Amino acid sequence: MSDHSKKYRLDKTAFQAMSVEEADDYMRDYSNYSWKERLKVSHYLTSLAYGFDADHPPKMDKTIFSKSKHS
């Protein structure tokens, strides 16, 4: 496992196990939300899952990736 994969790990304590029926009852109805509101909710939930501040997310380490031109 690389240093980068150790740095950002999913916080499995942020969730709880439940049945499909319980999850269906627990789920909010987001159908009336705009796409911007749904995106904001998903960003917030991601920040909870990975344990970072939603207002100050971690920067992407761009040194991991490389690009090259096909010849």
N, CA, C, O and CB atoms as a CASP TS submission, in Angstrom:
PFRMAT TS
TARGET T0000
AUTHOR 0000-0000-0000
METHOD Language model
MODEL 1
PARENT N/A
ATOM      1  N   MET     1       0.847  -1.179   0.000  1.00  0.00           N
ATOM      2  CA  MET     1       0.000   0.000   0.000  1.00  0.00           C
ATOM      3  C   MET     1       0.890   1.239   0.000  1.00  0.00           C
ATOM      4  O   MET     1       1.814   1.338   0.807  1.00  0.00           O
ATOM      5  CB  MET     1      -0.963   0.000   1.223  1.00  0.00           C
ATOM      6  N   SER     2       0.620   2.174  -0.892  1.00  0.00           N
ATOM      7  CA  SER     2       1.441   3.378  -0.988  1.00  0.00           C
ATOM      8  C   SER     2       1.097   4.360   0.127  1.00  0.00           C
ATOM      9  O   SER     2       0.076   4.227   0.802  1.00  0.00           O
ATOM     10  CB  SER     2       1.256   4.046  -2.356  1.00  0.00           C
ATOM     11  N   ASP     3       1.977   5.353   0.306  1.00  0.00           N
ATOM     12  CA  ASP     3       1.742   6.381   1.318  1.00  0.00           C
ATOM     13  C   ASP     3       0.474   7.159   1.035  1.00  0.00           C
ATOM     14  O   ASP     3      -0.214   7.594   1.959  1.00  0.00           O
ATOM     15  CB  ASP     3       2.924   7.331   1.393  1.00  0.00           C
ATOM     16  N   HIS     4       0.160   7.336  -0.246  1.00  0.00           N
ATOM     17  CA  HIS     4      -1.011   8.122  -0.620  1.00  0.00           C
ATOM     18  C   HIS     4      -2.295   7.401  -0.245  1.00  0.00           C
ATOM     19  O   HIS     4      -3.243   8.040   0.213  1.00  0.00           O
ATOM     20  CB  HIS     4      -0.997   8.421  -2.117  1.00  0.00           C
ATOM     21  N   SER     5      -2.351   6.090  -0.425  1.00  0.00           N
ATOM     22  CA  SER     5      -3.574   5.362  -0.087  1.00  0.00           C
ATOM     23  C   SER     5      -3.751   5.262   1.417  1.00  0.00           C
ATOM     24  O   SER     5      -4.876   5.091   1.886  1.00  0.00           O
ATOM     25  CB  SER     5      -3.554   3.966  -0.704  1.00  0.00           C
ATOM     26  N   LYS     6      -2.677   5.363   2.185  1.00  0.00           N
ATOM     27  CA  LYS     6      -2.795   5.363   3.641  1.00  0.00           C
ATOM     28  C   LYS     6      -3.315   6.711   4.144  1.00  0.00           C
ATOM     29  O   LYS     6      -3.975   6.776   5.181  1.00  0.00           O
ATOM     30  CB  LYS     6      -1.437   5.041   4.289  1.00  0.00           C
ATOM     31  N   LYS     7      -3.019   7.775   3.416  1.00  0.00           N
ATOM     32  CA  LYS     7      -3.371   9.124   3.854  1.00  0.00           C
ATOM     33  C   LYS     7      -4.873   9.370   3.811  1.00  0.00           C
ATOM     34  O   LYS     7      -5.426   9.956   4.741  1.00  0.00           O
ATOM     35  CB  LYS     7      -2.661  10.149   2.996  1.00  0.00           C
ATOM     36  N   TYR     8      -5.537   8.936   2.755  1.00  0.00           N
ATOM     37  CA  TYR     8      -6.969   9.170   2.595  1.00  0.00           C
ATOM     38  C   TYR     8      -7.693   7.837   2.647  1.00  0.00           C
ATOM     39  O   TYR     8      -7.687   7.076   1.680  1.00  0.00           O
ATOM     40  CB  TYR     8      -7.274   9.914   1.264  1.00  0.00           C
ATOM     41  N   ARG     9      -8.308   7.564   3.771  1.00  0.00           N
ATOM     42  CA  ARG     9      -9.017   6.308   3.971  1.00  0.00           C
ATOM     43  C   ARG     9     -10.479   6.609   4.277  1.00  0.00           C
ATOM     44  O   ARG     9     -10.789   7.635   4.881  1.00  0.00           O
ATOM     45  CB  ARG     9      -8.371   5.476   5.113  1.00  0.00           C
ATOM     46  N   LEU    10     -11.371   5.724   3.865  1.00  0.00           N
ATOM     47  CA  LEU    10     -12.791   5.862   4.136  1.00  0.00           C
ATOM     48  C   LEU    10     -13.032   5.639   5.622  1.00  0.00           C
ATOM     49  O   LEU    10     -12.601   4.626   6.172  1.00  0.00           O
ATOM     50  CB  LEU    10     -13.621   4.870   3.284  1.00  0.00           C
ATOM     51  N   ASP    11     -13.716   6.574   6.278  1.00  0.00           N
ATOM     52  CA  ASP    11     -14.043   6.449   7.696  1.00  0.00           C
ATOM     53  C   ASP    11     -15.283   5.570   7.820  1.00  0.00           C
ATOM     54  O   ASP    11     -16.406   6.046   7.650  1.00  0.00           O
ATOM     55  CB  ASP    11     -14.275   7.853   8.357  1.00  0.00           C
ATOM     56  N   LYS    12     -15.081   4.299   8.113  1.00  0.00           N
ATOM     57  CA  LYS    12     -16.192   3.345   8.164  1.00  0.00           C
ATOM     58  C   LYS    12     -17.049   3.507   9.412  1.00  0.00           C
ATOM     59  O   LYS    12     -18.110   2.890   9.509  1.00  0.00           O
ATOM     60  CB  LYS    12     -15.660   1.933   8.099  1.00  0.00           C
ATOM     61  N   THR    13     -16.610   4.328  10.373  1.00  0.00           N
ATOM     62  CA  THR    13     -17.416   4.566  11.570  1.00  0.00           C
ATOM     63  C   THR    13     -18.501   5.610  11.316  1.00  0.00           C
ATOM     64  O   THR    13     -19.366   5.806  12.169  1.00  0.00           O
ATOM     65  CB  THR    13     -16.523   5.014  12.726  1.00  0.00           C
ATOM     66  N   ALA    14     -18.478   6.278  10.175  1.00  0.00           N
ATOM     67  CA  ALA    14     -19.462   7.318   9.867  1.00  0.00           C
ATOM     68  C   ALA    14     -20.796   6.734   9.420  1.00  0.00           C
ATOM     69  O   ALA    14     -21.773   7.468   9.271  1.00  0.00           O
ATOM     70  CB  ALA    14     -18.923   8.243   8.792  1.00  0.00           C
ATOM     71  N   PHE    15     -20.847   5.433   9.204  1.00  0.00           N
ATOM     72  CA  PHE    15     -22.054   4.792   8.696  1.00  0.00           C
ATOM     73  C   PHE    15     -22.504   3.698   9.646  1.00  0.00           C
ATOM     74  O   PHE    15     -21.747   3.272  10.519  1.00  0.00           O
ATOM     75  CB  PHE    15     -21.817   4.217   7.291  1.00  0.00           C
ATOM     76  N   GLN    16     -23.722   3.251   9.477  1.00  0.00           N
ATOM     77  CA  GLN    16     -24.208   2.135  10.284  1.00  0.00           C
ATOM     78  C   GLN    16     -24.885   1.120   9.373  1.00  0.00           C
ATOM     79  O   GLN    16     -25.482   1.474   8.356  1.00  0.00           O
ATOM     80  CB  GLN    16     -25.188   2.627  11.386  1.00  0.00           C
ATOM     81  N   ALA    17     -24.780  -0.140   9.755  1.00  0.00           N
ATOM     82  CA  ALA    17     -25.406  -1.205   8.979  1.00  0.00           C
ATOM     83  C   ALA    17     -26.907  -1.200   9.234  1.00  0.00           C
ATOM     84  O   ALA    17     -27.345  -1.032  10.372  1.00  0.00           O
ATOM     85  CB  ALA    17     -24.794  -2.585   9.334  1.00  0.00           C
ATOM     86  N   MET    18     -27.697  -1.385   8.177  1.00  0.00           N
ATOM     87  CA  MET    18     -29.149  -1.444   8.315  1.00  0.00           C
ATOM     88  C   MET    18     -29.719  -2.253   7.163  1.00  0.00           C
ATOM     89  O   MET    18     -29.065  -2.467   6.142  1.00  0.00           O
ATOM     90  CB  MET    18     -29.770  -0.019   8.351  1.00  0.00           C
ATOM     91  N   SER    19     -30.946  -2.691   7.353  1.00  0.00           N
ATOM     92  CA  SER    19     -31.604  -3.468   6.306  1.00  0.00           C
ATOM     93  C   SER    19     -32.026  -2.553   5.167  1.00  0.00           C
ATOM     94  O   SER    19     -31.992  -1.330   5.304  1.00  0.00           O
ATOM     95  CB  SER    19     -32.824  -4.224   6.868  1.00  0.00           C
ATOM     96  N   VAL    20     -32.416  -3.133   4.059  1.00  0.00           N
ATOM     97  CA  VAL    20     -32.872  -2.350   2.909  1.00  0.00           C
ATOM     98  C   VAL    20     -34.115  -1.551   3.288  1.00  0.00           C
ATOM     99  O   VAL    20     -34.254  -0.392   2.896  1.00  0.00           O
ATOM    100  CB  VAL    20     -33.166  -3.271   1.694  1.00  0.00           C
ATOM    101  N   GLU    21     -35.007  -2.157   4.039  1.00  0.00           N
ATOM    102  CA  GLU    21     -36.231  -1.474   4.460  1.00  0.00           C
ATOM    103  C   GLU    21     -35.916  -0.283   5.368  1.00  0.00           C
ATOM    104  O   GLU    21     -36.500   0.791   5.221  1.00  0.00           O
ATOM    105  CB  GLU    21     -37.165  -2.455   5.183  1.00  0.00           C
ATOM    106  N   GLU    22     -34.977  -0.488   6.316  1.00  0.00           N
ATOM    107  CA  GLU    22     -34.585   0.606   7.207  1.00  0.00           C
ATOM    108  C   GLU    22     -33.930   1.733   6.419  1.00  0.00           C
ATOM    109  O   GLU    22     -34.195   2.909   6.668  1.00  0.00           O
ATOM    110  CB  GLU    22     -33.628   0.099   8.300  1.00  0.00           C
ATOM    111  N   ALA    23     -33.085   1.374   5.479  1.00  0.00           N
ATOM    112  CA  ALA    23     -32.417   2.384   4.660  1.00  0.00           C
ATOM    113  C   ALA    23     -33.431   3.152   3.821  1.00  0.00           C
ATOM    114  O   ALA    23     -33.297   4.364   3.648  1.00  0.00           O
ATOM    115  CB  ALA    23     -31.364   1.731   3.753  1.00  0.00           C
ATOM    116  N   ASP    24     -34.433   2.468   3.303  1.00  0.00           N
ATOM    117  CA  ASP    24     -35.475   3.123   2.515  1.00  0.00           C
ATOM    118  C   ASP    24     -36.261   4.099   3.375  1.00  0.00           C
ATOM    119  O   ASP    24     -36.577   5.201   2.925  1.00  0.00           O
ATOM    120  CB  ASP    24     -36.418   2.085   1.896  1.00  0.00           C
ATOM    121  N   ASP    25     -36.582   3.712   4.606  1.00  0.00           N
ATOM    122  CA  ASP    25     -37.295   4.606   5.519  1.00  0.00           C
ATOM    123  C   ASP    25     -36.424   5.782   5.944  1.00  0.00           C
ATOM    124  O   ASP    25     -36.917   6.894   6.132  1.00  0.00           O
ATOM    125  CB  ASP    25     -37.768   3.838   6.751  1.00  0.00           C
ATOM    126  N   TYR    26     -35.135   5.532   6.093  1.00  0.00           N
ATOM    127  CA  TYR    26     -34.193   6.535   6.571  1.00  0.00           C
ATOM    128  C   TYR    26     -33.822   7.546   5.487  1.00  0.00           C
ATOM    129  O   TYR    26     -33.469   8.686   5.789  1.00  0.00           O
ATOM    130  CB  TYR    26     -32.942   5.859   7.091  1.00  0.00           C
ATOM    131  N   MET    27     -33.902   7.133   4.249  1.00  0.00           N
ATOM    132  CA  MET    27     -33.461   7.954   3.118  1.00  0.00           C
ATOM    133  C   MET    27     -34.337   9.181   2.948  1.00  0.00           C
ATOM    134  O   MET    27     -35.563   9.089   3.000  1.00  0.00           O
ATOM    135  CB  MET    27     -33.465   7.136   1.834  1.00  0.00           C
ATOM    136  N   ARG    28     -33.713  10.322   2.746  1.00  0.00           N
ATOM    137  CA  ARG    28     -34.458  11.546   2.448  1.00  0.00           C
ATOM    138  C   ARG    28     -34.901  11.518   1.002  1.00  0.00           C
ATOM    139  O   ARG    28     -34.306  10.837   0.167  1.00  0.00           O
ATOM    140  CB  ARG    28     -33.605  12.807   2.733  1.00  0.00           C
ATOM    141  N   ASP    29     -35.947  12.264   0.717  1.00  0.00           N
ATOM    142  CA  ASP    29     -36.417  12.391  -0.661  1.00  0.00           C
ATOM    143  C   ASP    29     -35.727  13.606  -1.276  1.00  0.00           C
ATOM    144  O   ASP    29     -36.082  14.746  -0.976  1.00  0.00           O
ATOM    145  CB  ASP    29     -37.987  12.530  -0.728  1.00  0.00           C
ATOM    146  N   TYR    30     -34.744  13.360  -2.133  1.00  0.00           N
ATOM    147  CA  TYR    30     -33.984  14.438  -2.767  1.00  0.00           C
ATOM    148  C   TYR    30     -34.546  14.796  -4.143  1.00  0.00           C
ATOM    149  O   TYR    30     -33.930  15.575  -4.870  1.00  0.00           O
ATOM    150  CB  TYR    30     -32.515  14.040  -2.894  1.00  0.00           C
ATOM    151  N   SER    31     -35.685  14.250  -4.509  1.00  0.00           N
ATOM    152  CA  SER    31     -36.210  14.492  -5.851  1.00  0.00           C
ATOM    153  C   SER    31     -36.605  15.950  -6.080  1.00  0.00           C
ATOM    154  O   SER    31     -36.615  16.414  -7.220  1.00  0.00           O
ATOM    155  CB  SER    31     -37.403  13.603  -6.100  1.00  0.00           C
ATOM    156  N   ASN    32     -36.928  16.670  -5.019  1.00  0.00           N
ATOM    157  CA  ASN    32     -37.311  18.078  -5.168  1.00  0.00           C
ATOM    158  C   ASN    32     -36.120  19.029  -5.068  1.00  0.00           C
ATOM    159  O   ASN    32     -36.288  20.240  -5.205  1.00  0.00           O
ATOM    160  CB  ASN    32     -38.338  18.444  -4.116  1.00  0.00           C
ATOM    161  N   TYR    33     -34.918  18.496  -4.833  1.00  0.00           N
ATOM    162  CA  TYR    33     -33.720  19.317  -4.735  1.00  0.00           C
ATOM    163  C   TYR    33     -33.198  19.608  -6.140  1.00  0.00           C
ATOM    164  O   TYR    33     -33.353  18.793  -7.049  1.00  0.00           O
ATOM    165  CB  TYR    33     -32.633  18.616  -3.873  1.00  0.00           C
ATOM    166  N   SER    34     -32.585  20.764  -6.307  1.00  0.00           N
ATOM    167  CA  SER    34     -31.941  21.083  -7.587  1.00  0.00           C
ATOM    168  C   SER    34     -30.651  20.270  -7.690  1.00  0.00           C
ATOM    169  O   SER    34     -30.192  19.708  -6.695  1.00  0.00           O
ATOM    170  CB  SER    34     -31.647  22.628  -7.713  1.00  0.00           C
ATOM    171  N   TRP    35     -30.067  20.204  -8.882  1.00  0.00           N
ATOM    172  CA  TRP    35     -28.831  19.445  -9.042  1.00  0.00           C
ATOM    173  C   TRP    35     -27.703  20.071  -8.235  1.00  0.00           C
ATOM    174  O   TRP    35     -26.800  19.369  -7.780  1.00  0.00           O
ATOM    175  CB  TRP    35     -28.439  19.361 -10.519  1.00  0.00           C
ATOM    176  N   LYS    36     -27.749  21.396  -8.054  1.00  0.00           N
ATOM    177  CA  LYS    36     -26.722  22.066  -7.257  1.00  0.00           C
ATOM    178  C   LYS    36     -26.840  21.695  -5.784  1.00  0.00           C
ATOM    179  O   LYS    36     -25.832  21.486  -5.109  1.00  0.00           O
ATOM    180  CB  LYS    36     -26.823  23.584  -7.425  1.00  0.00           C
ATOM    181  N   GLU    37     -28.078  21.613  -5.285  1.00  0.00           N
ATOM    182  CA  GLU    37     -28.288  21.225  -3.895  1.00  0.00           C
ATOM    183  C   GLU    37     -27.868  19.772  -3.661  1.00  0.00           C
ATOM    184  O   GLU    37     -27.271  19.452  -2.633  1.00  0.00           O
ATOM    185  CB  GLU    37     -29.758  21.420  -3.504  1.00  0.00           C
ATOM    186  N   ARG    38     -28.183  18.888  -4.625  1.00  0.00           N
ATOM    187  CA  ARG    38     -27.783  17.478  -4.504  1.00  0.00           C
ATOM    188  C   ARG    38     -26.272  17.334  -4.547  1.00  0.00           C
ATOM    189  O   ARG    38     -25.710  16.497  -3.840  1.00  0.00           O
ATOM    190  CB  ARG    38     -28.418  16.638  -5.621  1.00  0.00           C
ATOM    191  N   LEU    39     -25.605  18.141  -5.370  1.00  0.00           N
ATOM    192  CA  LEU    39     -24.146  18.116  -5.434  1.00  0.00           C
ATOM    193  C   LEU    39     -23.539  18.581  -4.115  1.00  0.00           C
ATOM    194  O   LEU    39     -22.550  18.017  -3.646  1.00  0.00           O
ATOM    195  CB  LEU    39     -23.642  18.995  -6.589  1.00  0.00           C
ATOM    196  N   LYS    40     -24.131  19.605  -3.522  1.00  0.00           N
ATOM    197  CA  LYS    40     -23.656  20.110  -2.233  1.00  0.00           C
ATOM    198  C   LYS    40     -23.810  19.046  -1.142  1.00  0.00           C
ATOM    199  O   LYS    40     -22.920  18.877  -0.308  1.00  0.00           O
ATOM    200  CB  LYS    40     -24.423  21.389  -1.843  1.00  0.00           C
ATOM    201  N   VAL    41     -24.935  18.332  -1.148  1.00  0.00           N
ATOM    202  CA  VAL    41     -25.168  17.252  -0.185  1.00  0.00           C
ATOM    203  C   VAL    41     -24.146  16.134  -0.384  1.00  0.00           C
ATOM    204  O   VAL    41     -23.599  15.614   0.588  1.00  0.00           O
ATOM    205  CB  VAL    41     -26.605  16.696  -0.325  1.00  0.00           C
ATOM    206  N   SER    42     -23.887  15.764  -1.640  1.00  0.00           N
ATOM    207  CA  SER    42     -22.932  14.689  -1.898  1.00  0.00           C
ATOM    208  C   SER    42     -21.515  15.094  -1.477  1.00  0.00           C
ATOM    209  O   SER    42     -20.759  14.261  -0.978  1.00  0.00           O
ATOM    210  CB  SER    42     -22.952  14.308  -3.386  1.00  0.00           C
ATOM    211  N   HIS    43     -21.157  16.349  -1.671  1.00  0.00           N
ATOM    212  CA  HIS    43     -19.844  16.838  -1.234  1.00  0.00           C
ATOM    213  C   HIS    43     -19.736  16.764   0.292  1.00  0.00           C
ATOM    214  O   HIS    43     -18.704  16.363   0.830  1.00  0.00           O
ATOM    215  CB  HIS    43     -19.610  18.296  -1.723  1.00  0.00           C
ATOM    216  N   TYR    44     -20.805  17.151   0.975  1.00  0.00           N
ATOM    217  CA  TYR    44     -20.819  17.102   2.437  1.00  0.00           C
ATOM    218  C   TYR    44     -20.691  15.659   2.939  1.00  0.00           C
ATOM    219  O   TYR    44     -19.923  15.390   3.863  1.00  0.00           O
ATOM    220  CB  TYR    44     -22.111  17.740   2.980  1.00  0.00           C
ATOM    221  N   LEU    45     -21.439  14.736   2.335  1.00  0.00           N
ATOM    222  CA  LEU    45     -21.374  13.334   2.749  1.00  0.00           C
ATOM    223  C   LEU    45     -19.996  12.738   2.469  1.00  0.00           C
ATOM    224  O   LEU    45     -19.496  11.934   3.256  1.00  0.00           O
ATOM    225  CB  LEU    45     -22.454  12.517   2.032  1.00  0.00           C
ATOM    226  N   THR    46     -19.386  13.123   1.362  1.00  0.00           N
ATOM    227  CA  THR    46     -18.032  12.660   1.050  1.00  0.00           C
ATOM    228  C   THR    46     -17.046  13.167   2.093  1.00  0.00           C
ATOM    229  O   THR    46     -16.152  12.434   2.517  1.00  0.00           O
ATOM    230  CB  THR    46     -17.608  13.127  -0.357  1.00  0.00           C
ATOM    231  N   SER    47     -17.209  14.420   2.506  1.00  0.00           N
ATOM    232  CA  SER    47     -16.310  14.976   3.522  1.00  0.00           C
ATOM    233  C   SER    47     -16.466  14.234   4.843  1.00  0.00           C
ATOM    234  O   SER    47     -15.481  14.026   5.552  1.00  0.00           O
ATOM    235  CB  SER    47     -16.583  16.476   3.722  1.00  0.00           C
ATOM    236  N   LEU    48     -17.682  13.835   5.183  1.00  0.00           N
ATOM    237  CA  LEU    48     -17.886  13.043   6.404  1.00  0.00           C
ATOM    238  C   LEU    48     -17.234  11.675   6.284  1.00  0.00           C
ATOM    239  O   LEU    48     -16.571  11.210   7.212  1.00  0.00           O
ATOM    240  CB  LEU    48     -19.382  12.884   6.699  1.00  0.00           C
ATOM    241  N   ALA    49     -17.424  11.037   5.143  1.00  0.00           N
ATOM    242  CA  ALA    49     -16.902   9.681   4.946  1.00  0.00           C
ATOM    243  C   ALA    49     -15.374   9.648   4.993  1.00  0.00           C
ATOM    244  O   ALA    49     -14.793   8.715   5.547  1.00  0.00           O
ATOM    245  CB  ALA    49     -17.390   9.119   3.612  1.00  0.00           C
ATOM    246  N   TYR    50     -14.719  10.663   4.415  1.00  0.00           N
ATOM    247  CA  TYR    50     -13.261  10.673   4.355  1.00  0.00           C
ATOM    248  C   TYR    50     -12.624  11.526   5.440  1.00  0.00           C
ATOM    249  O   TYR    50     -11.399  11.612   5.526  1.00  0.00           O
ATOM    250  CB  TYR    50     -12.814  11.162   3.014  1.00  0.00           C
ATOM    251  N   GLY    51     -13.454  12.161   6.275  1.00  0.00           N
ATOM    252  CA  GLY    51     -12.940  12.899   7.431  1.00  0.00           C
ATOM    253  C   GLY    51     -12.175  14.160   7.114  1.00  0.00           C
ATOM    254  O   GLY    51     -11.155  14.433   7.748  1.00  0.00           O
ATOM    255  N   PHE    52     -12.642  14.955   6.133  1.00  0.00           N
ATOM    256  CA  PHE    52     -12.006  16.246   5.869  1.00  0.00           C
ATOM    257  C   PHE    52     -13.032  17.355   5.997  1.00  0.00           C
ATOM    258  O   PHE    52     -14.236  17.111   5.910  1.00  0.00           O
ATOM    259  CB  PHE    52     -11.355  16.270   4.467  1.00  0.00           C
ATOM    260  N   ASP    53     -12.556  18.568   6.202  1.00  0.00           N
ATOM    261  CA  ASP    53     -13.413  19.735   6.336  1.00  0.00           C
ATOM    262  C   ASP    53     -14.010  20.063   4.973  1.00  0.00           C
ATOM    263  O   ASP    53     -13.274  20.279   4.011  1.00  0.00           O
ATOM    264  CB  ASP    53     -12.625  20.947   6.907  1.00  0.00           C
ATOM    265  N   ALA    54     -15.326  20.103   4.882  1.00  0.00           N
ATOM    266  CA  ALA    54     -15.997  20.355   3.601  1.00  0.00           C
ATOM    267  C   ALA    54     -15.656  21.731   3.034  1.00  0.00           C
ATOM    268  O   ALA    54     -15.646  21.914   1.816  1.00  0.00           O
ATOM    269  CB  ALA    54     -17.506  20.231   3.769  1.00  0.00           C
ATOM    270  N   ASP    55     -15.377  22.701   3.909  1.00  0.00           N
ATOM    271  CA  ASP    55     -15.038  24.045   3.442  1.00  0.00           C
ATOM    272  C   ASP    55     -13.571  24.173   3.017  1.00  0.00           C
ATOM    273  O   ASP    55     -13.207  25.108   2.304  1.00  0.00           O
ATOM    274  CB  ASP    55     -15.340  25.055   4.530  1.00  0.00           C
ATOM    275  N   HIS    56     -12.736  23.231   3.457  1.00  0.00           N
ATOM    276  CA  HIS    56     -11.307  23.248   3.112  1.00  0.00           C
ATOM    277  C   HIS    56     -10.856  21.830   2.751  1.00  0.00           C
ATOM    278  O   HIS    56     -10.125  21.198   3.514  1.00  0.00           O
ATOM    279  CB  HIS    56     -10.449  23.814   4.296  1.00  0.00           C
ATOM    280  N   PRO    57     -11.294  21.328   1.586  1.00  0.00           N
ATOM    281  CA  PRO    57     -10.924  19.957   1.205  1.00  0.00           C
ATOM    282  C   PRO    57      -9.428  19.854   0.914  1.00  0.00           C
ATOM    283  O   PRO    57      -8.787  20.854   0.591  1.00  0.00           O
ATOM    284  CB  PRO    57     -11.732  19.503  -0.027  1.00  0.00           C
ATOM    285  N   PRO    58      -8.871  18.645   1.029  1.00  0.00           N
ATOM    286  CA  PRO    58      -7.445  18.473   0.742  1.00  0.00           C
ATOM    287  C   PRO    58      -7.156  18.708  -0.738  1.00  0.00           C
ATOM    288  O   PRO    58      -7.999  18.453  -1.599  1.00  0.00           O
ATOM    289  CB  PRO    58      -6.979  17.066   1.156  1.00  0.00           C
ATOM    290  N   LYS    59      -5.965  19.190  -1.013  1.00  0.00           N
ATOM    291  CA  LYS    59      -5.546  19.421  -2.402  1.00  0.00           C
ATOM    292  C   LYS    59      -5.186  18.086  -3.054  1.00  0.00           C
ATOM    293  O   LYS    59      -4.692  17.174  -2.391  1.00  0.00           O
ATOM    294  CB  LYS    59      -4.336  20.405  -2.464  1.00  0.00           C
ATOM    295  N   MET    60      -5.436  17.985  -4.339  1.00  0.00           N
ATOM    296  CA  MET    60      -5.061  16.788  -5.082  1.00  0.00           C
ATOM    297  C   MET    60      -3.550  16.770  -5.282  1.00  0.00           C
ATOM    298  O   MET    60      -2.954  17.774  -5.672  1.00  0.00           O
ATOM    299  CB  MET    60      -5.798  16.727  -6.445  1.00  0.00           C
ATOM    300  N   ASP    61      -2.940  15.627  -5.014  1.00  0.00           N
ATOM    301  CA  ASP    61      -1.504  15.476  -5.236  1.00  0.00           C
ATOM    302  C   ASP    61      -1.297  15.158  -6.716  1.00  0.00           C
ATOM    303  O   ASP    61      -1.453  14.010  -7.134  1.00  0.00           O
ATOM    304  CB  ASP    61      -0.889  14.349  -4.314  1.00  0.00           C
ATOM    305  N   LYS    62      -0.956  16.146  -7.487  1.00  0.00           N
ATOM    306  CA  LYS    62      -0.829  15.983  -8.939  1.00  0.00           C
ATOM    307  C   LYS    62       0.495  15.357  -9.351  1.00  0.00           C
ATOM    308  O   LYS    62       0.726  15.112 -10.536  1.00  0.00           O
ATOM    309  CB  LYS    62      -0.980  17.319  -9.620  1.00  0.00           C
ATOM    310  N   THR    63       1.366  15.095  -8.378  1.00  0.00           N
ATOM    311  CA  THR    63       2.639  14.447  -8.716  1.00  0.00           C
ATOM    312  C   THR    63       2.462  12.954  -8.931  1.00  0.00           C
ATOM    313  O   THR    63       3.367  12.302  -9.453  1.00  0.00           O
ATOM    314  CB  THR    63       3.671  14.692  -7.617  1.00  0.00           C
ATOM    315  N   ILE    64       1.326  12.394  -8.544  1.00  0.00           N
ATOM    316  CA  ILE    64       1.066  10.959  -8.711  1.00  0.00           C
ATOM    317  C   ILE    64       0.806  10.626 -10.163  1.00  0.00           C
ATOM    318  O   ILE    64       1.167   9.544 -10.625  1.00  0.00           O
ATOM    319  CB  ILE    64      -0.124  10.518  -7.854  1.00  0.00           C
ATOM    320  N   PHE    65       0.188  11.534 -10.886  1.00  0.00           N
ATOM    321  CA  PHE    65      -0.232  11.287 -12.245  1.00  0.00           C
ATOM    322  C   PHE    65       0.793  11.805 -13.244  1.00  0.00           C
ATOM    323  O   PHE    65       1.542  12.742 -12.968  1.00  0.00           O
ATOM    324  CB  PHE    65      -1.578  11.923 -12.498  1.00  0.00           C
ATOM    325  N   SER    66       0.806  11.169 -14.413  1.00  0.00           N
ATOM    326  CA  SER    66       1.679  11.648 -15.481  1.00  0.00           C
ATOM    327  C   SER    66       0.923  11.533 -16.798  1.00  0.00           C
ATOM    328  O   SER    66      -0.031  10.763 -16.914  1.00  0.00           O
ATOM    329  CB  SER    66       3.023  10.841 -15.528  1.00  0.00           C
ATOM    330  N   LYS    67       1.347  12.285 -17.761  1.00  0.00           N
ATOM    331  CA  LYS    67       0.721  12.224 -19.076  1.00  0.00           C
ATOM    332  C   LYS    67       1.811  12.106 -20.123  1.00  0.00           C
ATOM    333  O   LYS    67       2.920  12.611 -19.953  1.00  0.00           O
ATOM    334  CB  LYS    67      -0.171  13.470 -19.339  1.00  0.00           C
ATOM    335  N   SER    68       1.482  11.451 -21.174  1.00  0.00           N
ATOM    336  CA  SER    68       2.420  11.333 -22.281  1.00  0.00           C
ATOM    337  C   SER    68       1.646  11.292 -23.595  1.00  0.00           C
ATOM    338  O   SER    68       0.470  10.930 -23.626  1.00  0.00           O
ATOM    339  CB  SER    68       3.308  10.071 -22.123  1.00  0.00           C
ATOM    340  N   LYS    69       2.302  11.657 -24.647  1.00  0.00           N
ATOM    341  CA  LYS    69       1.674  11.705 -25.955  1.00  0.00           C
ATOM    342  C   LYS    69       1.932  10.394 -26.691  1.00  0.00           C
ATOM    343  O   LYS    69       3.061   9.904 -26.724  1.00  0.00           O
ATOM    344  CB  LYS    69       2.197  12.908 -26.773  1.00  0.00           C
ATOM    345  N   HIS    70       0.876   9.829 -27.281  1.00  0.00           N
ATOM    346  CA  HIS    70       1.044   8.626 -28.069  1.00  0.00           C
ATOM    347  C   HIS    70       1.772   8.960 -29.373  1.00  0.00           C
ATOM    348  O   HIS    70       1.494   9.984 -29.998  1.00  0.00           O
ATOM    349  CB  HIS    70      -0.322   7.968 -28.355  1.00  0.00           C
ATOM    350  N   SER    71       2.686   8.111 -29.770  1.00  0.00           N
ATOM    351  CA  SER    71       3.418   8.387 -31.000  1.00  0.00           C
ATOM    352  C   SER    71       2.854   7.650 -32.198  1.00  0.00           C
ATOM    353  O   SER    71       3.372   7.787 -33.307  1.00  0.00           O
ATOM    354  CB  SER    71       4.859   8.026 -30.827  1.00  0.00           C
TER
END
